[in-house]
Every structure is written in structure tokens, then in C-alpha cells.
Amino acid sequence: MSRENGRPGAESGAGEQLALIREAVRGRKAERAKPRTWRGAELAAGLPVARVLVDKGLVHLDRYFDYAVPAAMDAEAQPGVRVRVRFGAGEKGGRREGGKLVSGFIVQRVAESEYRGVLAPIAQVLSAERVLTPELLGLCRAVADRYAGTLADVVQLAVPPRRARAEAKESPAPLPPNAQPEVGSWGRYGAGPGFLAALARGDAPRAVWTALPGATWPQEVARAMAAALASGRGALVVVPDGRAAARVDDALGELIGAGRHVLLTADSGPEERYRRWLAVSRGSVRAVIGTRAAMFAPVRELGLVALWDDGDGSHSDPHAPQPHAREVLIQRSVSERAGFLLGGLSCTVEAAQLVETGWARPLTAEREQVRAAAPMVRTVGDGDEARDAAARAARLPTMAWQVVREGLKRGPVLVQVPRRGYAPRLACERCRTPARCRSCAGPLESQEAGGELACAWCGRAEPDWRCGECGGGRLRAQIVGARRTAEELGRAFPAVPVRTSGRDHILTTVPGAPALVVSTPGAEPVAEEGGYAAALLLDGWALLGRPDLRAGEEALRRWLGAAALVRGHAEGGTVAVIAEPTLRPVQALVRWDPVGHAVRELAERAELGFPPVSRMASVAGRSEDVVELLGAAELPPGAEVLGPVPLAVPDPGRPRRPGDPPPGETWERALVRVRPGQGAVLAAALKAARAARLVKREGEPVRVRIDPPDLG
């Protein structure tokens, strides 16, 4: 299709010609379209062939396609712009016929094509804006190769959809670099001042930062960004969610003023987000704060890439090829020679490996600083019984109930509950048989006290439920959710206001007055006036008992995230965790030693050959398809295939995700493990095997994921 002032043009069916309507720069009438064939068409005088990345994420089409550049499009059809081309056409009588109009990007202009047939011309230049720069294209190719994906899929993640009105607006002129910031609270870390100084003088230091408890980490991230900006370079920070991004945005705005950075999150809306992205691409601003998608932000002359809380699952993109922000930013740090900062209150095994291999340096505080900033942590075993009526009413052991009572005398108290809802899992009170739907056998749940039972899978109501084993009609809660916990605490402390924060309604902050704040993990609001007086971490078994290799690491990460919002030991801050005291994650919380926990986990995984010490790929699909693909793949020497085994059924309480088996189908999964250094060969082998199956149209598609986070 062609355009004139943004309006679609027409196509001649008799001569198979494309009507090219283009408004001339000096107001002349638009020229007519040339024939859609190489022969006889008036082509661009220089470099008449464009190599186009077609927006088709099929693994067997992961290459560039050549198209002719009409002379009328010569000025606009430059590398990096969006175009529309005919794709899937065939040759008939020396002419290129048929084909569907698809979008793509020009990646290169060349003088000749290796294709000896007839080239179809570019149908339309959608925009003269060069959005796919050579640097961004190289990054996307590296990510696609690492994750056995296609370049088109990665470019879809990296370049946001076009918004014409945003492109029509000019971006402001860039401001001069800001002054070098003061050290501030970075002085609490031994190597902190040196890290900022290295960024300010244009070096590229790499650090794994274990932040001290408290609410000061956004200011510290902002100072690191300001130090990189002071050197005349750019800075990019990726955080897990919009709340964290807003905190860093406020801190950086206070430090360097407005106009030097942008916030890239979904909350700003598609058009505004694209306008800000264009400001970064055009060089108007050199600092970006954003969520996962911002890892590809085209910041010019990058001086610092930073990632906060890399253990958060939101950093792993659910769309093919499912890259992790940590690995993308590591790639950018190396290829663009930028500084690297991986920060968090906890420490993942991947972060510990970066330090152990010497790729990054540790950035931690002395133990005296940690003890002063951290609250006192007390443990309560799950089996401890409450000895008084008030504690029993709140479903709490006596010591935990006392921590809450004492904390409410000084300020708000945070209560972390692993599960949302009211009673997400129910069982017969008499025989403990799980309550299930009579239609689909899904688990029954209750959304409120005395509310109607409903199936978590099909949603069917069960008003007259009876136990199929004993005939009983009374139910008990196997798992208690955040809403019921808030209800029970409200009865135990009737004079205290109770607030809840969860997926349906997340609070950003709460006042410093006494109150109970019941929250699910990750939704904890910040308490004003110095933090919470106390915190209660309930149902530790629900986090530690998950059948996952990362269960202990994830439980510790969530506990530290909540406990860090509590006042320090010197101010009387106390945290009570309801979990078995002898378990390693619980002991790490008591000592406030996330690095030690990660180092021990890394050592154990090295002995067992688990990631990140080894590289691993997940291959999922129908059993016969998985076996056939692995049999055809040229795996590297020494590759070990584990399985296939039946794929676990997804938790019915969570939304369906890309990569889940289709409804009603039974899938199996095999894991392929290789030695360090063989990850690229493994990814290339699996990608080639998938491409060959698609070309031959053998079997059903198989899903491949490199470095899956959930090994089970």
C-alpha cells in the first residue's frame, strides 16, 4: 500500500501494479507507482536493494529478505525504518505475484542481491524514523542467538509499536550533563564512593550490590545514575514494577532536576510511552528508568546499566524467546562497555556466580552497618500453639501475637501472607479430604466469610457441597488467604485499623500511625515516618514447601523485602517469622546474610551440576515430538538429556501464561544439560532442529526455553 498524507492508496489489479502515492517535499504531485517487478522498474540510483527483516517470528524464516528500492522511496528507505512489503509471493511468467502485505524493518542497503530471481519492490515506507539502530539490531541478534529464538521476536520486544502522532512531535534539545553527585548514603558501603567516582570519570565498573535494609535504595540507585550522567554518558535502570520505578524516578528528579531522564512503564499509556522512547532514541535524554521492556531502551553512549532485584519473576519476559533482563543487561554492559550494577536486598545464585568468577566485584556494607540497619528477627515454629484466647482468635502463636501487640504501641505493623483471597483451599472438617468441584474436580474456594463456594477452575457454584468420603457438610481452610487473615486480626485487635494491599489493590505508602497492614509478597507499602514498628511473616511453609529448586532463595527474597521496611534494631524494630527455625533460609534471615545463603546454594548446585553452573534448556510438547526433536538435534558433546517426564499442571490460581500446555492437552518436558561454555552450541542446535521440523512440517510445534527459571 502507498500513502499520501497518511491515507491508503490504491492498487491496479490489471497490471499487478502498486499505486505509490507520495507527497513531494516541494509540493509537487505524487508520482505513480512503478511496476512490481525488477525488470523495467525505475530503481534507486545507488544501493537499489534493501535487506528487510520481515515481522514473521518463525524459526525457519529467521533471515533477511531482499527487496527492490523504488527511486521514489530512495530518500526515506534507509536502514532502521519501518516498511511494508509483499511476503509469501511466488513467481509466474517472470512476474512476482500474490503475497500478503506484512511489516518489517530495513536493516541494510546494498548494491546487488544474491537472489537471482525477480525482486518485488518495497510497498510502503511507514515512517522515516530510524527506530532499529545498528546497535539495537546487534543486541537483538545476540539475545536471539542466546535464547534459541528468532530475531523478529526479539525486535518485537525491543521496538514498541508505532504511534504516528508521537513521531510527528519534535523531541526537546538535550540538556548539558549534571554535576557529579555527592556520595550520600553510598558512604555506608566500603567500595561505594569508589564505584560512584569510577562512573563519574567514565570508567565501566561492575558490581553486585547487596543493599542495606531500609527505604533508601531508590536514592542510592539515583546517585549511581547521576554519576554516570555527569560523565556525559547515558544510564539505564530496570526495576520489577511501576511502584519501584516511580520511587527511583522521584529520587532522580530531586537529584538532577527534570528533563534529563524518562520513565518507561506501561502506566503511561502506549502513545506517551512511545513518545518518551523516541526521545531516548533521538538522543534528547540519556537516562531511562523502567520495567522489564526498558532493558532494550536505545540509550546513546551508555555508561551504566543497573538492575534491581533480579530474583523477581517479572524480569523474565513471558513472550518468546523469554529473555531475562539480567542477561540482556550483562550483554549490553559487555558490548557497549558500560558500567554494571546488580542490586537487591537479597542475592541470587546468579549474582553470587558473577562475583565468584571475578566478572563483578561485591559491593556490601560491614557487618556493623548491617546489624545497625536490620531489625531483630525472631523465629516461631509452625507447630507452636497459642496459649491465650486472643492469640488463638488471630491464628497466631503467642510470641507472634505479642510482637504485633507491642509493635502497635509504636507504629504500624506489617503482616505478610503468602496467599491472596479469603480461603483459596478448603477441605472437609471431619476427614480432611480436599473439597472439589463435582463438574471438573477443580478445587473449591471461598471469597469471603460465609460466601458461596465456587470452583477455582470452571467457576461453577457449589451451594450444597457434601464430602464424597464421609458425607460431612462442614469445611475447614487448608490455606488461609490475606483477606481472611485481615478479618481474624481485626477481631483480635478491634480498636486498630486494618489495611490490605494485594493484586487487586496495592498501596504505595501508609501513615506512620498504629495500624495493621496485611499484604501479599511484593505488594508491601512503605510506612511513612521511619518504617514499620514490627512485621509478621506468616505461613513460611507455603513458600518453603514449593516443589522448586529456587524455593528457599525465593522465600528468603520475599522475607527480606518485607523485613527491610521495618525499623532497625536500635529503633526497636522486630520481625517474627512463622517457619521452622533450623531451615537454612530462616537462619539466613535471622543473621541477615543473603550473600552467605547464595554462596552455599551456588556450591551445592555446582556439585549437582545445576544452573547457573551448567547451562540447561527445556524442551516441552507432545511426548513423540519432544523425542523426535531431541533425536534430530546435533547436541554438543557430553550433553545430558533428562526425561522427558509429564509436565506439571499449572496452578489454577494463576492466569494462563505463554508456554503453558494448551487446555486439555498432556505435555511432557525434557531438560538438556551441557557444560559451561556450551550454551551457544546448545541453543543453535535446538533452533536448527526446530527449523528443520517446520520446513518438513513434521509433528506439532515444540517449545524450547533456554535457562528455564522453574526447574521443579
C-alpha positions in Angstrom: 0.0 0.0 0.0 1.1 3.6 -0.6 0.4 6.8 1.3 -0.4 10.4 0.7 -0.6 12.4 4.0 -1.1 9.1 5.8 -4.1 7.9 3.6 -4.1 4.5 2.0 -3.6 4.4 -1.8 -5.0 2.1 -4.5 -3.7 -0.9 -6.4 -4.1 -1.7 -10.1 -5.3 -5.3 -10.5 -5.0 -5.5 -14.3 -1.2 -4.8 -14.5 -0.4 -6.1 -10.9 1.0 -2.7 -10.1 1.3 -1.0 -6.8 0.0 2.6 -6.6 2.7 4.6 -4.9 1.2 8.0 -3.8 3.8 10.2 -2.2 3.6 13.9 -1.5 6.8 15.6 -2.8 8.7 17.8 -0.4 8.2 20.9 -2.6 4.5 20.4 -3.1 4.7 18.6 -6.5 2.2 15.9 -7.4 3.0 12.4 -6.3 4.5 10.1 -8.8 2.7 7.0 -9.9 3.8 3.6 -8.7 6.3 1.6 -10.8 5.6 -2.0 -11.9 6.1 -4.6 -9.1 8.9 -6.3 -11.0 12.6 -5.8 -11.1 12.6 -5.7 -14.9 11.6 -2.3 -16.2 11.1 -0.7 -12.8 12.8 2.6 -12.0 15.1 1.8 -9.1 17.1 3.9 -6.7 20.3 5.1 -8.4 22.6 3.9 -5.6 22.2 0.8 -3.4 18.9 -0.3 -5.0 18.5 -3.4 -2.8 17.1 -3.3 0.7 17.6 -6.2 3.1 14.4 -6.4 5.2 13.7 -8.1 8.5 10.2 -9.3 8.0 7.9 -9.4 11.0 7.5 -13.2 10.9 8.7 -14.9 14.1 9.0 -18.4 12.5 12.3 -20.0 13.3 12.8 -21.3 9.7 12.4 -17.8 8.4 15.0 -16.2 10.7 16.9 -14.4 8.0 16.8 -11.2 5.9 14.8 -10.9 2.6 15.9 -8.7 -0.3 13.5 -6.2 -1.9 14.0 -3.6 -4.6 14.0 0.1 -3.6 11.9 2.3 -6.0 13.5 5.6 -6.9 10.6 7.4 -5.3 11.4 5.9 -1.9 15.2 6.3 -2.1 15.4 9.1 0.4 13.1 7.5 3.0 14.0 3.8 2.7 17.0 4.0 5.0 18.3 1.3 7.4 16.3 1.2 10.6 12.9 2.4 9.2 9.6 0.6 9.2 8.3 -0.7 5.9 5.5 -2.8 4.4 6.4 -5.5 1.9 4.8 -8.3 -0.1 5.7 -11.6 1.6 4.9 -15.1 0.5 4.6 -14.3 -3.2 5.5 -16.7 -6.0 6.9 -16.2 -9.5 4.7 -16.8 -12.5 5.7 -15.9 -16.0 8.7 -13.8 -14.8 6.5 -11.8 -12.5 6.2 -11.7 -8.7 2.5 -12.3 -7.9 0.4 -12.6 -4.8 1.8 -12.3 -1.3 0.5 -10.6 1.8 1.4 -7.2 3.0 3.5 -7.5 6.2 5.5 -5.1 8.3 9.3 -5.2 8.6 12.4 -3.1 9.1 15.1 -2.2 6.6 18.4 -3.4 8.1 20.8 -2.7 5.2 21.0 -1.2 1.7 23.3 -3.0 -0.8 24.2 -2.7 -4.5 23.3 -6.3 -5.5 21.2 -9.2 -4.3 22.4 -12.8 -4.1 18.8 -13.8 -5.1 18.8 -14.4 -8.9 15.0 -14.2 -9.3 12.8 -11.2 -9.6 12.7 -8.9 -6.6 9.4 -7.3 -5.5 9.8 -3.6 -4.5 9.1 -2.2 -1.1 5.4 -1.5 -1.0 5.4 1.3 1.5 7.7 3.2 3.9 5.6 3.5 7.0 7.8 6.1 8.6 11.2 7.8 8.0 12.0 7.4 11.7 15.1 5.2 12.2 13.9 3.1 15.2 16.1 0.0 14.6 19.6 1.3 15.0 22.6 -0.8 14.3 23.4 -1.1 18.0 19.9 -2.2 18.8 19.9 -4.7 15.9 23.1 -6.2 17.2 21.7 -6.5 20.7 18.6 -8.2 19.4 20.6 -10.6 17.4 22.8 -11.5 20.4 19.7 -12.1 22.5 18.0 -14.2 19.8 21.1 -16.4 19.5 21.5 -16.9 23.3 17.8 -17.9 23.8 17.4 -20.0 20.6 14.8 -17.5 19.4 14.2 -15.5 16.2 15.4 -12.0 15.5 11.9 -10.9 14.6 10.5 -12.0 18.0 13.2 -10.1 19.9 12.8 -6.9 17.8 9.1 -7.0 18.7 10.1 -6.9 22.4 12.7 -4.2 21.8 10.8 -1.7 19.5 7.4 -0.5 20.7 4.5 -0.3 18.2 4.5 2.9 16.1 2.3 5.9 17.1 2.2 8.4 14.3 1.2 11.4 16.4 4.1 10.8 18.7 6.5 10.6 15.8 5.2 13.9 14.4 6.2 15.8 17.5 9.7 17.1 17.9 11.8 15.9 20.9 13.4 18.6 23.1 17.0 19.5 22.8 19.3 17.6 25.2 20.4 19.3 28.4 24.0 19.6 29.4 25.4 17.0 31.9 24.5 17.4 35.5 27.1 18.0 38.2 28.7 15.0 39.9 26.6 14.0 42.9 27.6 13.7 46.5 28.4 10.3 47.9 25.4 10.4 50.3 24.3 7.1 51.7 26.8 5.2 49.5 29.3 6.1 52.1 27.9 3.2 54.2 29.4 0.7 51.7 33.1 0.2 51.7 33.5 0.4 48.0 30.5 2.7 47.4 32.3 6.0 47.0 34.9 4.4 44.6 32.1 3.0 42.5 30.5 6.4 42.0 33.8 8.0 41.3 34.6 5.4 38.6 31.3 6.1 36.9 31.8 9.8 37.1 35.2 9.7 35.4 34.0 7.5 32.5 35.1 4.0 33.7 32.9 0.9 33.5 33.0 -0.7 36.9 30.9 -3.9 37.5 29.4 -4.6 40.9 26.9 -6.9 42.7 25.4 -4.7 45.4 23.7 -6.1 48.5 21.7 -3.1 49.8 21.2 -2.4 53.4 17.7 -2.7 54.8 15.6 0.4 54.7 13.8 2.5 52.1 16.9 4.4 50.9 17.8 2.1 47.9 16.0 4.3 45.3 18.1 7.3 46.3 21.3 5.2 46.0 20.3 4.0 42.6 19.6 7.6 41.5 23.0 8.7 42.7 24.7 5.9 40.6 22.7 7.1 37.6 23.6 10.7 38.3 27.3 9.8 38.5 27.2 8.2 35.0 25.3 11.1 33.6 27.9 13.5 35.0 30.5 11.9 32.8 28.4 12.8 29.7 27.2 9.2 29.1 23.8 7.6 29.5 22.2 5.4 32.2 19.6 2.7 32.2 17.9 1.2 35.3 15.4 -1.7 35.2 13.2 -2.4 38.2 10.5 -5.1 38.8 7.3 -2.9 38.8 5.8 0.5 38.4 5.9 1.3 42.1 9.6 0.8 42.3 10.1 2.7 39.1 8.2 5.7 40.5 10.3 5.8 43.6 13.6 5.8 41.6 12.0 8.4 39.2 11.2 10.7 42.1 14.7 10.3 43.7 16.5 11.1 40.4 14.2 14.0 39.7 15.1 15.5 43.1 18.8 14.9 42.4 19.3 16.2 38.9 16.1 18.0 38.0 13.6 17.5 35.2 14.3 17.0 31.5 17.3 14.6 31.8 15.5 11.3 32.2 12.3 9.5 31.3 10.2 6.8 32.9 9.2 3.9 30.7 6.4 1.9 32.2 3.0 0.6 31.0 1.2 3.1 33.2 2.0 6.0 31.0 -0.1 4.6 28.0 1.1 3.5 24.6 1.4 6.9 22.9 3.1 8.6 25.8 5.4 5.7 26.3 6.4 5.7 22.6 7.0 9.5 22.7 9.4 9.0 25.6 11.1 6.1 23.8 11.6 8.3 20.8 13.2 11.0 23.0 15.7 8.4 24.1 16.3 7.1 20.5 16.8 10.6 19.2 19.3 11.4 22.0 17.1 14.1 23.7 17.5 12.3 27.1 20.2 9.8 28.1 18.7 8.3 31.3 15.9 5.7 31.4 14.1 4.2 34.4 11.7 1.4 33.5 10.3 -2.0 33.9 11.3 -5.2 32.0 10.7 -3.8 28.5 13.1 -1.0 29.1 16.1 -3.4 29.0 16.2 -2.7 25.3 15.9 1.1 25.6 18.2 2.7 22.9 20.2 4.9 25.3 23.1 6.6 23.5 26.7 6.3 24.8 25.6 4.0 27.6 27.7 4.5 30.8 25.7 2.4 33.3 23.2 -0.4 33.2 21.5 -1.4 36.5 19.0 -4.0 37.6 17.2 -4.0 40.9 16.0 -7.3 42.5 17.0 -9.7 39.7 15.3 -12.6 41.6 11.8 -11.1 40.9 10.0 -13.3 38.3 8.8 -10.2 36.4 12.3 -9.7 35.0 11.8 -12.8 32.9 9.8 -11.9 29.8 6.9 -14.4 29.2 7.0 -13.8 25.4 9.3 -15.7 23.0 12.2 -16.2 23.4 11.6 -15.3 27.1 14.9 -13.4 27.8 15.8 -12.4 31.3 16.6 -8.7 31.9 19.8 -9.6 33.9 21.3 -11.5 30.9 20.3 -8.7 28.4 21.9 -6.0 30.6 25.1 -8.1 31.0 25.2 -8.4 27.2 24.8 -4.6 26.9 27.5 -3.9 29.5 30.0 -6.0 27.6 29.1 -4.9 24.0 28.7 -1.2 24.9 31.5 -1.1 27.5 29.2 0.3 30.2 29.3 0.0 34.0 27.1 -2.7 35.5 25.2 -2.7 38.8 23.1 -5.6 40.0 21.4 -4.6 43.3 18.9 -6.0 45.7 18.2 -6.7 49.4 18.7 -10.4 48.7 21.3 -12.2 46.5 20.6 -14.7 43.8 22.9 -17.6 42.9 23.4 -15.9 39.5 24.6 -12.8 41.3 26.9 -14.9 43.5 28.4 -16.6 40.4 29.2 -13.2 38.8 31.3 -12.4 41.9 32.8 -15.9 42.2 34.0 -15.8 38.6 35.5 -12.3 39.0 33.3 -10.8 36.4 31.9 -8.3 39.0 33.0 -7.1 42.4 31.0 -7.3 45.6 29.5 -4.1 46.9 28.5 -4.7 50.5 28.5 -3.0 53.9 30.4 -4.0 57.0 28.6 -6.3 59.5 28.3 -3.5 62.0 26.4 -1.4 59.5 24.1 -4.4 58.7 23.4 -5.1 62.4 22.5 -1.4 63.0 20.2 -1.1 60.0 18.4 -4.5 60.2 15.6 -5.3 62.6 15.7 -8.0 65.2 14.4 -11.3 63.7 12.6 -13.8 66.0 11.5 -17.3 64.8 8.4 -19.2 65.7 7.9 -22.8 64.7 4.8 -23.7 62.7 3.7 -26.1 65.4 3.9 -23.7 68.3 0.5 -23.4 70.0 -1.1 -20.2 71.2 -1.8 -20.2 74.9 -4.3 -17.4 75.2 -7.7 -16.7 73.6 -6.6 -13.5 71.7 -3.7 -15.3 70.0 -6.0 -18.2 69.1 -8.5 -15.9 67.6 -5.8 -14.4 65.4 -4.5 -17.8 64.4 -1.1 -16.8 65.8 1.4 -18.4 68.2 1.6 -16.4 71.5 5.1 -14.9 70.8 4.0 -13.6 67.4 0.8 -12.2 68.8 3.0 -10.4 71.4 5.2 -8.9 68.7 2.2 -7.5 67.0 0.7 -6.1 70.2 4.0 -4.4 71.2 4.6 -3.1 67.8 1.2 -1.4 67.6 2.1 0.7 70.6 4.9 2.4 68.5 3.5 2.4 64.9 2.1 0.3 62.1 2.7 -3.4 61.9 3.2 -5.3 58.6 1.7 -8.8 58.2 2.9 -10.7 55.1 0.6 -13.5 53.9 1.8 -15.7 51.0 -1.7 -16.3 49.5 -4.2 -13.8 48.3 -8.0 -14.2 48.7 -10.0 -15.4 51.6 -9.8 -19.2 51.7 -8.2 -20.4 48.5 -8.1 -24.1 49.5 -10.8 -25.9 51.6 -11.2 -29.4 53.0 -13.7 -31.5 54.8 -13.6 -30.6 58.5 -14.2 -34.2 59.6 -11.9 -36.3 57.3 -9.7 -33.6 55.8 -10.5 -34.6 52.2 -9.9 -31.7 49.8 -13.2 -30.1 48.6 -13.5 -30.4 44.9 -16.0 -29.4 42.1 -18.5 -32.1 41.1 -18.2 -31.0 37.5 -14.5 -30.7 36.8 -12.8 -31.9 40.0 -11.2 -28.5 40.5 -10.5 -27.1 44.0 -13.3 -25.2 45.7 -12.6 -21.8 47.2 -14.4 -19.1 49.2 -14.0 -15.4 48.5 -15.5 -14.1 51.8 -16.8 -15.2 55.2 -20.0 -17.2 54.7 -19.7 -16.7 51.0 -20.8 -19.2 48.3 -18.4 -21.9 47.3 -17.1 -21.8 43.8 -14.7 -23.8 41.7 -11.3 -22.2 41.0 -11.1 -23.9 37.6 -14.5 -23.6 36.0 -16.2 -21.0 38.3 -19.2 -23.2 38.9 -21.0 -22.5 42.2 -21.4 -25.3 44.8 -24.1 -24.2 47.2 -24.9 -27.6 48.7 -21.5 -29.3 48.9 -21.1 -32.6 50.7 -17.9 -34.6 51.2 -17.7 -37.6 48.9 -15.8 -39.6 51.5 -17.7 -39.2 54.8 -20.8 -37.2 53.8 -19.8 -34.3 56.0 -21.1 -30.8 55.2 -18.6 -28.6 57.2 -15.4 -27.2 55.7 -12.1 -26.0 57.1 -9.5 -23.9 55.5 -6.4 -25.7 54.3 -4.8 -22.4 53.2 -5.8 -19.0 54.6 -5.6 -16.0 52.4 -4.8 -12.4 53.0 -8.5 -11.3 53.3 -9.3 -13.8 56.0 -6.1 -13.1 57.9 -7.1 -9.4 57.9 -10.5 -10.4 59.3 -9.1 -12.5 62.1 -6.6 -9.8 63.1 -9.3 -7.3 63.1 -11.2 -9.4 65.6 -8.1 -9.9 67.8 -7.3 -6.1 67.7 -10.7 -4.4 67.4 -9.5 -0.9 68.1 -6.8 -0.9 65.4 -7.5 -0.1 61.7 -6.6 -2.9 59.3 -5.5 -2.2 55.7 -4.8 -4.7 52.9 -2.5 -4.5 49.9 -2.6 -7.1 47.2 -3.0 -7.7 43.5 -6.5 -6.1 43.3 -5.5 -3.0 45.3 -1.8 -2.2 46.0 -1.0 0.6 48.5 2.1 2.7 47.8 2.5 4.1 51.3 0.7 4.0 54.7 0.8 6.6 57.5 3.1 6.1 60.5 0.2 5.8 62.9 -0.6 2.4 64.6 -2.4 0.1 62.1 -2.3 -3.4 60.8 -1.2 -3.7 57.2 -1.9 -7.1 55.6 -0.1 -7.7 52.3 0.9 -10.4 49.9 4.6 -10.7 48.9 5.7 -7.9 46.7 2.8 -5.6 47.5 4.1 -4.2 50.8 3.6 -0.5 51.1 6.3 1.8 52.5 5.5 3.1 56.0 6.0 6.8 56.5 7.9 8.3 59.4 10.7 5.8 59.7 9.2 2.5 58.7 7.1 -0.2 60.4 7.5 -0.9 64.1 7.2 -4.7 63.6 6.5 -7.2 60.9 4.9 -10.7 61.0 5.8 -13.2 58.2 3.1 -15.9 58.2 2.9 -19.4 56.8 6.5 -19.9 55.9 5.7 -23.4 54.9 3.8 -22.2 51.9 6.9 -20.5 50.5 9.5 -23.1 51.6 7.4 -26.1 50.6 7.1 -25.3 46.9 8.5 -28.1 44.6 11.0 -25.8 43.0 14.8 -25.5 43.0 14.5 -21.9 44.0 12.0 -22.3 46.8 14.5 -21.4 49.6 16.0 -18.5 47.7 12.6 -17.1 46.8 11.3 -17.4 50.3 14.3 -15.5 51.7 13.9 -12.8 49.0 10.3 -12.2 49.9 11.0 -12.2 53.6 13.9 -9.7 53.2 11.7 -7.4 51.1 9.2 -7.2 53.9 11.6 -7.1 56.8 13.7 -4.3 55.2 10.7 -2.0 55.6 10.9 -2.4 59.4 12.8 0.0 61.6 16.3 -1.0 62.7 17.3 -2.9 65.8 18.3 0.3 67.6 14.8 1.8 67.0 13.1 -1.3 68.4 12.1 -2.9 65.1 11.2 -6.6 65.4 10.3 -9.2 62.8 8.6 -12.6 63.6 8.8 -15.3 61.0 6.5 -18.3 61.3 8.7 -21.1 59.9 10.9 -24.0 61.1 13.9 -22.2 62.8 16.5 -24.7 61.7 16.0 -24.3 57.9 18.8 -22.5 56.0 16.7 -19.6 54.6 15.3 -18.9 58.1 18.7 -18.8 59.6 19.9 -16.5 56.8 17.1 -14.1 57.6 17.9 -14.2 61.3 21.6 -13.4 60.6 20.6 -11.1 57.7 23.1 -12.8 55.4 21.7 -13.2 51.9 25.1 -13.4 50.3 26.2 -16.3 52.5 22.9 -18.2 51.6 23.5 -17.6 47.9 27.2 -18.8 48.1 26.1 -22.0 49.8 23.3 -22.6 47.3 25.8 -22.0 44.4 28.3 -24.5 45.9 25.5 -27.1 46.1 24.4 -26.6 42.6 28.0 -26.9 41.4 28.1 -30.3 43.0 24.8 -31.4 41.4 25.5 -29.8 38.0 22.5 -27.5 38.2 22.3 -24.0 36.7 23.8 -21.4 36.7 26.9 -23.5 36.9 25.7 -25.6 34.0 23.6 -24.4 31.0 20.2 -26.0 30.5 17.4 -26.0 28.0 13.8 -27.1 28.5 12.0 -28.8 25.6 8.3 -29.2 26.0 5.5 -30.6 23.8 3.8 -33.8 23.0 5.9 -36.8 24.0 6.6 -38.0 20.5 7.5 -34.5 19.3 10.0 -34.0 22.1 11.7 -37.3 21.5 11.9 -36.6 17.7 13.3 -33.1 18.1 16.0 -34.2 20.6 16.9 -37.1 18.3 17.4 -34.9 15.3 19.3 -32.1 17.1 23.1 -32.1 16.9 23.7 -31.6 20.6 27.2 -30.7 21.8 29.4 -33.5 23.1 28.6 -34.6 26.6 25.1 -33.2 26.6 22.8 -34.9 29.1 19.1 -35.4 28.4 16.9 -35.7 31.5 13.4 -37.0 30.8 11.0 -36.5 29.2 8.6 -36.5 32.1 5.0 -35.3 32.3 4.8 -31.5 32.6 3.2 -30.3 35.9 -0.3 -28.9 35.6 -0.2 -25.1 36.1 -1.5 -23.7 39.4 -5.2 -23.0 38.7 -5.0 -19.9 40.9 -2.7 -18.0 38.4 -3.5 -16.6 34.9 -2.6 -18.7 31.9 0.9 -17.8 30.6 2.7 -18.3 27.3 4.4 -21.7 27.4 1.6 -23.4 29.3 0.2 -26.5 27.6 -3.0 -25.9 25.6 -6.1 -26.7 27.6 -6.9 -30.4 27.6 -3.5 -31.5 26.3 -1.0 -33.5 28.2 2.6 -32.4 27.6 6.0 -33.7 28.6 9.2 -31.9 29.2 12.8 -32.9 28.8 15.8 -31.0 30.2 19.1 -30.9 28.2 22.1 -30.1 30.4 25.6 -29.1 29.0 28.9 -28.0 30.4 29.7 -24.3 30.9 30.8 -22.7 27.6 28.5 -24.9 25.5 25.3 -22.8 25.9 25.6 -21.2 22.5 26.1 -24.5 20.7 23.1 -26.0 22.6 20.9 -23.0 21.6 22.0 -23.2 17.9 21.4 -27.0 17.8 17.9 -26.8 19.2 17.0 -23.8 17.0 18.2 -25.7 13.9 16.2 -28.8 14.8 13.1 -26.8 15.3 13.6 -25.0 11.9 14.1 -28.4 10.1 10.8 -29.8 11.6 8.9 -26.7 10.5 10.3 -26.9 7.0 9.3 -30.5 6.7 6.0 -29.9 8.5 6.7 -32.8 10.9 4.6 -33.2 14.0 3.3 -30.4 16.3 5.4 -27.4 17.4 7.8 -27.9 20.3 8.6 -25.1 22.8 12.2 -24.6 23.7 13.4 -22.4 26.5 17.0 -21.7 27.4 17.8 -21.4 31.1 14.3 -22.0 32.4 13.8 -20.4 35.9 11.4 -23.1 37.1 13.1 -26.5 37.1 10.7 -28.0 39.6 
